[in-house]
Amino acid sequence: MKTIQIPQELLAKIEVRAKEANFTSAEDYVVYILRKVLEDSQPQKSKKDLEAQEDEIRKNLKDMGYID
C-alpha cells in the first residue's frame, strides 16, 4: 500500500463525508471515491462492442444448454 499526503483541511472534509456515508474510515472512503472516478473515466463501450459481448454471452449460454 502507498501513503499519500492530503492537506489537513481536505482530510477534515473527507472524514466528515466518510462518516455521513457510513464508511468505517476516511481511507475506505477515499479508496471508494478514487475507484469510482477511475471507473467513470473509462471509455464507454460502443453499441457494436456491447452487441458482440451479448452475442458471446448468448452463445455461451446456448453451449451450456441454458437457452435454445
PEVEN-V238624 format. One record per backbone hydrogen bond with DSSP energy under -0.5 kcal/mol. NH is the residue of the N-H (numbers start at 1). CO is the residue of the C=O. E is the energy in kcal/mol with one decimal. If there is no record, write none. Layout:
# PEVEN-V238624
NH & CO & E
NH & CO & E
This chain:
# PEVEN-V238624
11 & 7 & -2.6
12 & 8 & -2.3
13 & 9 & -1.4
14 & 10 & -2.6
15 & 11 & -2.7
16 & 12 & -1.8
17 & 13 & -2.5
18 & 14 & -2.9
19 & 15 & -2.0
20 & 16 & -2.5
21 & 17 & -2.2
22 & 19 & -1.5
23 & 18 & -2.9
29 & 25 & -1.7
30 & 26 & -2.6
31 & 27 & -2.4
32 & 28 & -2.3
33 & 29 & -2.6
34 & 30 & -2.7
35 & 31 & -2.4
36 & 32 & -2.4
37 & 33 & -2.6
38 & 34 & -2.4
39 & 35 & -2.6
40 & 36 & -2.6
41 & 37 & -1.3
42 & 39 & -1.2
50 & 46 & -2.4
51 & 47 & -2.6
52 & 48 & -2.3
53 & 49 & -2.3
54 & 50 & -2.5
55 & 51 & -2.6
56 & 52 & -2.1
57 & 53 & -2.1
58 & 54 & -2.7
59 & 55 & -2.5
60 & 56 & -2.3
61 & 57 & -2.7
62 & 58 & -2.6
63 & 59 & -2.9
64 & 60 & -1.7
65 & 62 & -1.5
66 & 61 & -2.5
67 & 61 & -0.8
